[in-house]
Amino acid sequence: MSELARLRWKCRRGMLELDLLFRDFLATGYARLDADGQRCFDQLLDYPDAVLLEWLMGRIQPTDRDVAALVQRIRSTVAD
């Protein structure tokens, strides 16, 4: 299985909002991440759906700087 296919599978969540956000980011923004950003994205997908939704909707901010920067990048990539 390719890395992108593995990530596509890992992006499948229990919430339609997250499915759409991650699908769009994989299609438009993931390839522009450097290796550290791609690793951070893979780790981001390990967080619970409820936490991810709060972060991606901008209701709360992640405490980790790298995660916060990636969340902002996902939000801005998808909003474009």
DOVEXLUM-456972 format. One record per residue: residue in one letter; x, y negated, z negated of N, C-alpha, C, CB in turn. Coordinates in pm, 1 decimal, padded with zeros to 6 digits. Glycine has a CB too. Layout:
REM residues N
> A X Y Z X Y Z X Y Z X Y Z;
...
This chain:
REM residues 80
> M 00085.8 00117.7 00000.0 00000.0 00000.0 00000.0 00090.0 -00123.4 00000.0 -00097.4 -00000.1 -00123.4;
> S 00058.3 -00218.8 00084.7 00138.8 -00341.0 00091.3 00112.7 -00428.3 -00032.2 00107.3 -00420.1 00221.2;
> E 00204.9 -00518.6 -00056.8 00191.3 -00609.0 -00171.2 00065.0 -00693.8 -00159.7 00314.3 -00699.5 -00182.7;
> L 00037.2 -00744.5 -00042.2 -00082.1 -00827.2 -00022.9 -00209.9 -00746.1 -00043.5 -00081.7 -00889.4 00117.3;
> A -00211.5 -00623.7 00003.5 -00328.1 -00537.1 -00017.0 -00346.4 -00507.0 -00165.6 -00313.0 -00405.6 00062.9;
> R -00236.1 -00485.0 -00236.0 -00243.4 -00459.4 -00380.4 -00300.4 -00580.7 -00452.2 -00103.9 -00424.2 -00437.3;
> L -00254.7 -00700.0 -00414.0 -00305.9 -00822.4 -00476.0 -00452.6 -00845.4 -00441.7 -00222.9 -00942.8 -00432.0;
> R -00489.7 -00818.4 -00317.4 -00630.2 -00832.3 -00278.7 -00717.9 -00745.2 -00369.1 -00650.3 -00793.5 -00129.4;
> W -00672.5 -00623.6 -00392.4 -00746.8 -00532.7 -00479.2 -00749.8 -00585.7 -00622.8 -00684.6 -00391.7 -00475.4;
> K -00638.3 -00636.5 -00670.2 -00630.2 -00688.3 -00807.0 -00714.6 -00815.0 -00824.1 -00484.1 -00717.3 -00844.0;
> C -00737.0 -00888.9 -00715.5 -00818.0 -01011.7 -00719.4 -00967.1 -00982.6 -00728.5 -00790.6 -01096.1 -00596.2;
> R -01006.4 -00859.9 -00703.2 -01148.1 -00825.5 -00713.7 -01185.7 -00828.2 -00860.6 -01178.7 -00685.5 -00650.0;
> R -01274.3 -00919.2 -00894.6 -01310.9 -00940.5 -01034.6 -01458.0 -00906.1 -01055.2 -01282.9 -01086.8 -01077.5;
> G -01505.1 -00931.8 -01173.9 -01646.3 -00909.2 -01204.2 -01731.1 -01033.0 -01184.6 -01661.4 -00860.5 -01345.3;
> M -01671.0 -01141.2 -01138.1 -01743.8 -01267.2 -01119.2 -01725.3 -01315.7 -00976.2 -01695.4 -01375.3 -01220.0;
> L -01835.0 -01348.0 -00912.0 -01829.7 -01394.6 -00774.2 -01742.4 -01518.8 -00759.7 -01969.7 -01423.6 -00723.5;
> E -01750.8 -01611.3 -00855.9 -01672.1 -01734.3 -00849.3 -01523.0 -01703.6 -00840.9 -01700.9 -01822.7 -00971.0;
> L -01477.1 -01612.5 -00924.7 -01335.4 -01575.8 -00924.2 -01299.3 -01501.4 -00796.0 -01301.6 -01489.4 -01046.9;
> D -01386.4 -01412.9 -00752.0 -01359.8 -01341.3 -00626.2 -01337.3 -01439.7 -00512.7 -01476.1 -01246.3 -00591.5;
> L -01421.6 -01540.0 -00502.1 -01411.4 -01637.7 -00394.2 -01286.5 -01724.3 -00407.0 -01534.9 -01725.6 -00391.9;
> L -01259.0 -01770.6 -00527.7 -01139.5 -01853.7 -00549.2 -01012.5 -01777.7 -00514.1 -01132.8 -01901.7 -00694.8;
> F -01000.3 -01657.3 -00563.9 -00879.0 -01580.1 -00539.1 -00868.5 -01536.7 -00393.0 -00875.1 -01458.0 -00630.0;
> R -00979.8 -01499.8 -00332.3 -00977.6 -01462.0 -00190.5 -00928.8 -01578.6 -00104.9 -01118.0 -01416.6 -00143.9;
> D -00982.5 -01697.5 -00131.9 -00943.0 -01815.6 -00055.2 -00796.8 -01851.5 -00080.3 -01032.8 -01934.4 -00090.4;
> F -00751.5 -01840.5 -00204.8 -00612.4 -01872.4 -00234.6 -00517.3 -01773.9 -00166.7 -00589.4 -01872.1 -00385.8;
> L -00551.3 -01646.2 -00169.4 -00467.0 -01547.0 -00101.2 -00457.2 -01576.5 00047.8 -00522.2 -01405.4 -00123.0;
> A -00566.4 -01623.0 00105.5 -00568.9 -01650.5 00249.3 -00493.3 -01777.8 00286.0 -00711.9 -01661.2 00297.1;
> T -00491.2 -01876.4 00196.2 -00436.6 -02006.7 00234.5 -00316.9 -02055.0 00154.7 -00541.7 -02106.6 00223.8;
> G -00299.3 -02007.4 00032.0 -00195.0 -02065.6 -00051.9 -00088.4 -01971.0 -00103.6 -00257.2 -02129.0 -00165.4;
> Y -00120.4 -01844.3 -00113.9 -00026.7 -01749.6 -00175.0 00105.9 -01743.3 -00101.4 -00088.0 -01611.7 -00179.8;
> A 00102.0 -01740.3 00031.0 00225.2 -01727.1 00110.7 00319.2 -01845.5 00092.0 00190.9 -01712.7 00258.3;
> R 00266.6 -01958.8 00048.3 00349.7 -02077.8 00026.7 00418.9 -02079.0 -00109.4 00265.4 -02201.9 00040.6;
> L 00385.7 -01983.4 -00195.0 00451.1 -01974.6 -00326.3 00589.8 -01914.7 -00310.0 00366.5 -01889.5 -00425.4;
> D 00683.6 -01960.0 -00393.8 00814.3 -01895.0 -00397.0 00801.0 -01764.2 -00475.9 00923.2 -01989.0 -00460.7;
> A 00909.4 -01690.5 -00487.7 00905.5 -01559.0 -00554.9 00857.6 -01571.1 -00699.7 01044.8 -01493.3 -00551.8;
> D 00902.7 -01674.9 -00770.4 00857.6 -01693.8 -00909.2 00707.6 -01723.2 -00914.8 00936.3 -01808.4 -00976.2;
> G 00660.4 -01804.6 -00822.1 00518.7 -01835.5 -00815.9 00435.1 -01713.2 -00785.0 00493.3 -01941.9 -00713.0;
> Q 00484.4 -01628.3 -00696.5 00413.0 -01505.9 -00663.9 00407.9 -01410.8 -00782.6 00477.8 -01437.5 -00545.3;
> R 00517.6 -01402.8 -00857.4 00517.0 -01320.2 -00979.7 00419.5 -01377.9 -01082.2 00659.8 -01311.2 -01040.9;
> C 00417.2 -01510.1 -01094.3 00326.0 -01575.8 -01187.2 00180.5 -01547.8 -01147.9 00352.7 -01728.0 -01190.5;
> F 00152.0 -01550.3 -01017.9 00016.7 -01521.1 -00970.9 -00022.2 -01377.4 -01007.9 00006.6 -01542.4 -00817.7;
> D 00066.9 -01283.6 -00987.9 00040.5 -01144.7 -01023.3 00011.3 -01133.8 -01172.9 00160.2 -01054.6 -00984.4;
> Q 00087.8 -01202.6 -01254.8 00065.9 -01200.8 -01400.0 -00063.5 -01271.9 -01438.6 00184.1 -01266.0 -01471.9;
> L -00096.3 -01378.5 -01365.6 -00220.6 -01451.6 -01391.6 -00341.1 -01359.5 -01380.6 -00235.3 -01569.1 -01294.2;
> L -00335.0 -01266.9 -01286.5 -00446.6 -01176.1 -01263.8 -00466.5 -01076.0 -01377.7 -00425.7 -01101.9 -01134.8;
> D -00374.3 -01071.0 -01473.2 -00388.9 -00983.1 -01588.8 -00475.0 -01044.7 -01698.6 -00252.9 -00948.5 -01644.4;
> Y -00502.1 -01175.4 -01688.8 -00584.5 -01241.3 -01790.2 -00731.3 -01202.2 -01773.5 -00568.7 -01394.5 -01781.8;
> P -00807.7 -01207.6 -01883.2 -00951.0 -01174.9 -01874.7 -01026.6 -01274.2 -01785.1 -01013.5 -01173.6 -02015.6;
> D -01132.5 -01225.6 -01723.5 -01212.3 -01308.7 -01633.3 -01262.0 -01436.8 -01699.8 -01330.2 -01229.7 -01581.7;
> A -01307.8 -01426.2 -01823.1 -01363.3 -01543.9 -01891.7 -01257.4 -01653.8 -01906.4 -01418.3 -01504.2 -02031.0;
> V -01135.2 -01615.2 -01938.7 -01025.9 -01712.2 -01952.0 -00992.2 -01772.1 -01816.6 -00900.8 -01646.0 -02013.7;
> L -00981.0 -01688.6 -01715.3 -00951.0 -01737.6 -01580.7 -01055.9 -01836.6 -01532.9 -00941.2 -01621.2 -01482.9;
> L -01181.3 -01807.3 -01556.9 -01288.5 -01896.2 -01513.7 -01277.3 -02031.8 -01582.9 -01425.5 -01832.9 -01542.2;
> E -01250.5 -02031.6 -01712.5 -01234.7 -02158.4 -01785.4 -01119.7 -02240.2 -01728.9 -01211.4 -02132.1 -01935.0;
> W -01007.8 -02174.8 -01700.4 -00892.1 -02244.2 -01644.6 -00921.4 -02298.2 -01505.8 -00771.9 -02151.4 -01639.7;
> L -00977.3 -02213.7 -01420.4 -00997.7 -02252.0 -01281.6 -01110.7 -02352.8 -01263.4 -01025.7 -02129.9 -01199.3;
> M -01201.7 -02359.9 -01358.1 -01306.1 -02461.5 -01354.4 -01259.0 -02591.5 -01420.4 -01432.7 -02409.8 -01423.6;
> G -01140.1 -02588.1 -01480.6 -01083.7 -02707.5 -01542.0 -01140.0 -02740.0 -01678.6 -01104.6 -02822.7 -01453.2;
> R -01204.3 -02644.7 -01740.8 -01262.6 -02668.2 -01873.2 -01157.6 -02664.5 -01983.7 -01370.3 -02565.1 -01901.7;
> I -01056.6 -02579.0 -01966.6 -00943.2 -02574.3 -02060.0 -00815.2 -02561.1 -01979.1 -00957.5 -02455.6 -02162.0;
> Q -00703.6 -02593.0 -02041.0 -00572.9 -02585.6 -01975.9 -00492.0 -02471.6 -02036.6 -00496.6 -02720.1 -01989.5;
> P -00423.5 -02395.1 -01953.7 -00333.3 -02292.5 -02006.6 -00219.9 -02358.5 -02085.1 -00276.0 -02204.9 -01891.8;
> T -00172.7 -02292.0 -02187.0 -00062.5 -02347.8 -02265.3 00072.1 -02324.8 -02198.0 -00061.3 -02287.3 -02404.8;
> D 00083.2 -02220.4 -02118.5 00206.7 -02191.9 -02045.7 00217.9 -02287.8 -01926.5 00210.3 -02042.8 -01997.8;
> R 00330.5 -02358.0 -01916.8 00349.7 -02457.9 -01810.6 00342.5 -02398.7 -01670.6 00482.6 -02526.5 -01828.3;
> D 00404.3 -02284.5 -01651.3 00404.0 -02221.5 -01519.5 00263.5 -02178.5 -01478.3 00497.9 -02101.1 -01518.4;
> V 00191.2 -02121.7 -01572.6 00053.6 -02080.1 -01545.3 -00033.2 -02202.4 -01517.7 -00003.6 -01998.7 -01663.8;
> A -00015.6 -02308.1 -01596.3 -00093.5 -02431.0 -01575.6 -00066.9 -02489.3 -01437.2 -00060.2 -02535.3 -01684.1;
> A 00057.0 -02490.5 -01394.3 00091.2 -02543.4 -01261.8 00028.6 -02457.4 -01152.4 00244.5 -02549.8 -01243.5;
> L 00030.8 -02326.7 -01170.2 -00028.3 -02237.0 -01071.2 -00179.7 -02253.5 -01066.2 00007.9 -02091.4 -01102.5;
> V -00242.6 -02264.0 -01180.9 -00387.9 -02285.8 -01184.9 -00421.9 -02413.9 -01109.5 -00439.5 -02293.4 -01332.0;
> Q -00346.5 -02519.5 -01134.2 -00371.4 -02646.0 -01063.1 -00352.2 -02628.3 -00912.6 -00277.6 -02757.3 -01115.6;
> R -00252.2 -02553.9 -00876.3 -00226.3 -02530.7 -00733.1 -00341.0 -02451.9 -00668.9 -00092.5 -02454.8 -00713.9;
> I -00391.0 -02352.3 -00739.2 -00504.0 -02275.9 -00687.2 -00625.4 -02367.9 -00671.8 -00537.3 -02156.2 -00780.5;
> R -00650.1 -02447.4 -00773.6 -00765.3 -02538.9 -00769.0 -00751.7 -02636.5 -00652.0 -00778.3 -02617.0 -00902.6;
> S -00633.4 -02691.7 -00630.8 -00617.3 -02790.1 -00523.7 -00615.2 -02723.4 -00385.7 -00488.5 -02870.5 -00545.0;
> T -00559.1 -02603.8 -00375.1 -00555.8 -02533.6 -00246.9 -00696.4 -02498.5 -00201.9 -00470.1 -02406.8 -00256.7;
> V -00776.1 -02451.5 -00293.3 -00911.7 -02410.5 -00260.0 -01000.4 -02531.5 -00233.6 -00970.6 -02325.4 -00372.2;
> A -00972.4 -02643.7 -00300.6 -01053.0 -02764.2 -00282.3 -01026.5 -02831.2 -00148.7 -01026.4 -02861.9 -00394.1;
> D -00910.6 -02806.1 -00089.1 -00875.2 -02871.1 00039.2 -00962.7 -02828.7 00153.0 -00733.0 -02842.0 00074.9;
